[in-house]
Amino acid sequence: MSLAPITPYALELRRRRRGAANNFTQLLRAGVLIAIVGLGFLAAFIPMPARAATLEGAGSFESFVAGLWPQARARGVSRATFDAAFRGVAPDPSVLAKTRRQAEFVKPVGEYLDKAVSQNRIERGRNRGAEFRTALERIDRKYGVDPYIVLGVWGMETNFGSYSGDNDVVRALATLAHARYRGDFFRKELLTALRILEQRHVSRAAFQGSWAGAMGQTQFMPSSFMAYAVDFDGDGRKNIWTDIPDALASTANYLKKHGWIDGETWGYEVRPPAGFDAAGHGPTNYRDFAHWAREGFVRADREAMPKSGRAALLQPAGPGGPTFLVTPNFKVIKTYNNSTSYALGVALLGDRLAGGPGVAARWPSTRRQADAR
């Protein structure tokens, strides 16, 4: 069942939260996979590669695995779990090949967002939101994170679960760790992955993810899994692979722990006053919404500016493209993936899933994104 569009007033109530326990239910009843292949899985947790991985000088894989055992044992991993994890595992050349690719193909931001917030994804997201309405209501009440932003992350990371990766996590991480790609980062992630297996949150056969080890419906690296994953349904496992309520609650917990402010929106598209000089008004220079109203900014949806809260100016395609006022919650979204385009994809997809309009201003057709970080 698709969700019907909701009124602008209901969308504003959703953004300001109201504190009502039935907020998400009312919105539902009233009613991508992202454009950079591989980046959506990883950028929340690892820096972009400075060079390709290579096995030159890395030593034998068998010696590498043997050298892991003392560290794994010190972290509480049993010998049985360790041996089962590495049984039949060898380096994966396809993983090393991916590190040789350019980390990010920078597209015009409008083109990026057109694909990230496509009509097909909006429809799929509304259907999935309706399917997991009860869980999202409970997650909303417990964590105080906008459920449409949680849905936006799910949509951007795996297109609402349509593809979450089919690489063996242990093999992928071991390949990168053996090659010392990104120094010790992947070695630590591999050791943490063994702890996940030891704690029996997932079976060895089902331990799958992206080519660099990001896992589940909303793509956690093992260290983020250990820090933020939750057993939302109380079955004794933190299952972000096939238990969607666990995955969505884990995402909400991640955003909450990174500073999500309950009762605030991520931001708004706005129209700047004629002749406005954006110099000195970067995406981290926050001002009260009242300040922006006095400066002559108006919301693109013609609603009033909030009476409280702060926001910073964001013009991702420069002064000739759409303009946004973004709150500190937008920065929280960027902790998931440190890309302005990605965070806008999450935010705008969430707005569309809630029934809000698309971006009103036109994106420049040739302007490339200056991705503020």
C-alpha positions in Angstrom: 0.0 0.0 0.0 1.5 3.3 -1.1 1.4 6.3 1.2 -0.7 9.2 0.2 0.9 12.6 0.1 0.4 14.6 3.3 -0.4 18.3 3.6 2.3 20.9 4.0 1.0 21.6 7.5 1.4 17.9 8.5 4.9 17.9 7.0 5.8 20.9 9.1 4.4 19.2 12.2 6.5 16.2 11.4 9.6 18.4 11.1 9.0 20.1 14.4 8.1 16.8 16.0 5.2 17.9 18.3 6.2 15.2 20.8 3.1 13.3 20.0 3.4 9.5 20.3 1.3 8.9 17.2 3.1 11.4 15.0 4.5 8.8 12.5 1.2 6.9 12.3 -0.7 10.1 11.4 1.7 11.0 8.7 1.7 7.5 7.2 -2.1 7.4 7.2 -2.5 11.0 6.1 -0.4 10.8 3.8 18.7 5.1 -3.7 20.7 3.2 -4.4 23.0 6.2 -4.4 24.7 7.4 -7.6 28.3 6.8 -6.5 28.9 3.0 -6.7 30.4 1.8 -3.5 30.7 5.2 -1.8 27.4 5.0 0.0 28.5 1.8 1.7 31.8 3.2 3.0 32.1 6.9 3.3 30.4 7.1 6.7 33.2 5.1 8.2 36.4 5.2 6.3 38.4 8.0 4.6 38.7 7.9 0.8 41.7 5.8 -0.4 44.8 7.7 -1.2 46.3 4.8 -3.2 45.4 1.4 -4.5 46.0 -1.7 -2.4 48.6 -4.2 -3.4 50.0 -7.5 -2.1 53.5 -6.6 -2.9 55.6 -7.1 0.2 52.6 -8.1 2.2 53.9 -11.6 3.0 51.9 -14.8 2.8 48.2 -14.8 3.6 48.6 -17.8 5.9 51.2 -16.0 8.0 49.0 -13.0 8.2 46.0 -15.1 9.5 48.2 -16.9 12.0 49.4 -13.5 13.3 45.9 -12.4 13.9 45.1 -15.2 16.4 46.7 -13.7 19.5 44.9 -10.4 19.0 41.6 -12.2 18.3 42.0 -14.3 21.4 42.7 -11.2 23.5 39.4 -9.8 22.3 37.4 -12.8 23.5 37.3 -14.7 20.2 37.4 -18.5 20.6 39.6 -20.8 18.6 36.5 -22.5 17.1 35.1 -19.2 15.9 38.5 -18.1 14.5 39.1 -21.3 12.6 35.5 -21.3 11.2 35.8 -17.7 10.1 39.0 -18.4 8.0 38.2 -21.9 6.8 38.7 -21.8 3.0 39.4 -18.0 2.9 41.9 -16.6 0.5 42.5 -13.0 -0.7 39.9 -11.7 -3.1 41.5 -10.1 -6.2 38.3 -8.3 -7.1 38.4 -6.4 -3.8 41.9 -5.2 -4.5 40.8 -4.2 -8.0 38.1 -1.9 -6.5 40.7 0.0 -4.5 42.4 0.9 -7.8 39.3 2.7 -9.1 38.8 6.4 -8.6 37.1 6.7 -5.2 34.4 9.1 -6.4 33.1 10.2 -9.7 31.9 13.7 -9.0 28.7 14.3 -10.8 26.7 17.5 -11.0 24.8 17.7 -7.8 21.5 18.0 -9.5 22.1 14.8 -11.5 23.2 13.0 -8.4 20.1 14.0 -6.5 17.8 13.2 -9.5 18.9 9.6 -9.3 19.0 9.5 -5.5 15.5 10.8 -5.1 13.9 9.3 -8.2 10.2 8.6 -8.4 10.7 4.9 -8.3 12.7 5.2 -5.1 10.1 7.4 -3.5 7.3 4.9 -4.3 9.4 2.0 -3.0 10.3 3.9 0.1 6.6 4.7 0.8 5.7 1.1 0.4 8.5 0.0 2.7 7.6 2.7 5.2 4.0 1.4 5.3 5.2 -2.1 5.7 7.3 -1.3 8.8 5.1 1.4 10.2 4.7 -0.2 13.6 8.4 -0.6 14.1 9.1 2.9 12.9 6.6 4.3 15.3 8.4 2.5 18.2 11.8 3.7 16.9 10.5 7.2 16.7 9.3 7.2 20.3 12.4 5.6 21.7 15.2 7.5 19.9 13.5 10.8 18.9 15.0 10.7 15.4 12.8 11.7 12.5 11.7 8.3 11.0 11.7 9.7 7.5 15.4 10.5 7.9 15.9 6.9 9.0 14.0 5.8 5.9 16.2 8.2 3.9 19.4 6.5 5.1 17.9 3.1 4.3 17.0 4.2 0.8 20.4 5.8 0.1 22.4 2.9 1.4 20.7 -0.1 0.0 17.6 1.1 -1.9 15.4 -0.1 1.0 17.1 -3.4 1.2 17.2 -4.3 -2.5 20.9 -4.8 -2.4 23.1 -4.9 0.7 26.2 -6.6 -0.7 27.1 -10.2 -1.4 30.8 -10.2 -0.5 32.1 -12.4 2.3 32.8 -9.9 5.0 35.7 -11.9 6.5 37.3 -12.4 3.1 36.9 -8.8 2.1 38.3 -7.4 5.3 41.1 -9.9 5.4 42.1 -9.1 1.8 42.3 -5.4 2.6 44.0 -5.9 6.0 46.6 -8.3 4.5 47.4 -5.6 1.9 47.7 -3.0 4.6 45.2 -0.8 2.8 44.5 2.2 4.9 47.2 1.1 7.4 45.7 -0.8 10.3 42.1 0.3 9.8 40.9 -2.9 8.1 42.9 -5.1 10.5 41.0 -3.6 13.4 37.7 -4.0 11.5 38.5 -7.6 10.8 39.2 -8.3 14.5 35.9 -6.6 15.4 34.1 -8.7 12.7 35.4 -11.9 14.5 33.8 -10.6 17.7 30.5 -10.2 15.9 30.7 -13.9 14.9 31.7 -14.9 18.4 28.6 -13.2 19.8 26.5 -15.0 17.3 24.6 -12.0 15.9 24.9 -13.5 12.4 25.9 -16.9 11.1 29.2 -17.4 9.2 27.4 -18.2 6.0 25.2 -15.0 6.2 28.1 -12.7 7.1 28.0 -10.7 3.9 28.3 -7.1 2.9 30.0 -4.6 0.6 33.5 -5.1 -1.0 35.0 -3.3 2.0 33.0 -4.9 4.7 30.1 -2.5 5.3 27.2 -4.7 6.4 23.4 -4.9 6.5 20.4 -2.9 5.5 22.0 0.4 6.4 25.6 -0.5 5.9 27.5 -0.5 9.2 31.2 -1.2 9.4 32.0 -3.8 12.1 33.2 -1.1 14.6 30.0 0.9 14.1 28.0 -2.3 14.5 29.7 -2.9 17.9 29.1 0.7 19.0 25.6 1.4 17.7 23.7 -1.7 16.6 20.8 -2.7 18.9 18.7 -5.7 19.4 15.4 -3.9 19.0 13.1 -6.9 18.9 14.7 -8.6 21.9 15.6 -11.9 20.3 19.2 -11.8 21.6 20.8 -10.9 18.3 21.7 -7.5 16.7 20.7 -8.6 13.2 21.1 -5.7 10.7 21.1 -8.1 7.8 17.6 -9.6 7.7 15.9 -8.1 10.8 14.8 -4.7 9.4 13.5 -3.3 12.7 16.9 -4.0 14.2 18.6 -2.3 11.3 16.4 0.8 11.4 16.6 1.1 15.1 20.4 0.8 14.9 20.5 3.6 12.4 18.3 5.8 14.7 20.6 5.0 17.6 23.6 5.9 15.5 22.1 9.3 14.6 21.0 10.0 18.2 24.4 9.2 19.6 26.0 11.5 17.0 23.9 14.4 18.3 20.5 14.4 16.5 18.3 17.1 18.1 14.7 15.9 18.7 12.3 18.6 17.7 14.3 20.0 14.9 14.2 19.6 11.1 17.3 19.0 9.0 16.7 22.3 7.1 14.7 23.9 4.4 15.1 25.0 0.8 14.9 28.8 0.8 15.0 31.8 -1.6 17.7 34.3 -0.8 17.1 38.0 -1.2 18.2 39.7 -4.4 21.8 40.6 -4.4 22.7 38.6 -1.3 26.4 38.1 -0.9 27.1 34.6 0.5 30.7 35.4 1.5 31.3 34.5 5.1 28.1 32.4 5.3 29.4 28.9 5.0 27.6 25.7 6.0 29.0 25.8 9.5 28.2 29.4 10.3 25.0 29.0 12.2 22.5 31.9 12.8 19.1 32.0 14.3 16.3 31.4 11.9 15.1 34.9 12.9 18.4 36.3 11.5 17.8 34.7 8.1 14.2 36.0 8.0 15.5 39.6 8.8 18.0 39.2 6.0 15.1 38.6 3.6 15.3 34.8 3.2 11.9 33.0 2.6 11.1 29.3 2.6 10.5 27.9 -0.9 7.3 26.2 0.4 6.1 29.7 1.5 5.7 28.6 5.1 6.9 30.7 8.0 10.5 30.4 9.3 10.7 28.6 12.6 10.6 30.8 15.7 13.5 28.9 17.3 16.6 27.0 16.2 19.7 27.8 14.2 20.7 27.2 10.6 23.6 27.8 8.2 23.6 28.6 4.5 24.2 25.9 2.0 24.5 26.4 -1.8 25.9 23.1 -3.0 26.0 24.1 -6.7 27.0 27.7 -6.0 24.9 30.9 -6.0 23.2 29.9 -9.3 21.5 26.8 -7.8 19.2 25.9 -5.0 19.8 27.4 -1.6 19.2 25.7 1.7 19.3 26.6 5.4 20.6 23.6 7.2 20.4 22.9 11.0 23.0 21.0 13.1 20.9 17.9 12.3 22.2 18.1 8.8 25.7 17.8 10.1 24.6 14.7 12.0 23.5 13.1 8.8 26.9 13.8 7.4 28.5 11.7 10.1 26.9 8.7 8.3 28.6 9.7 5.1 30.8 12.8 5.0 29.3 14.1 1.7 27.0 17.1 1.3 25.4 15.4 -1.7 24.7 12.2 0.3 23.3 14.2 3.2 21.0 16.1 0.9 19.9 12.9 -0.7 18.9 11.5 2.7 17.2 14.7 3.7 15.3 15.3 0.4 14.4 11.7 0.1 13.0 11.8 3.6 10.9 14.9 2.7 9.5 13.3 -0.4 8.6 10.1 1.5 6.7 12.3 4.0 4.8 13.8 1.1 6.7 17.0 0.7 7.6 18.7 -2.6 10.8 18.3 -4.5 13.4 21.0 -4.9 11.8 24.1 -6.3 14.8 25.9 -7.8 16.6 24.5 -10.9 20.0 22.9 -10.6 22.6 24.3 -13.0 23.1 21.7 -15.7 26.9 22.1 -16.0 27.9 23.2 -12.5 29.8 20.6 -10.6 29.4 20.0 -6.9 31.8 21.8 -4.5 31.2 19.2 -1.8 31.6 21.0 1.6 33.0 18.6 4.2 
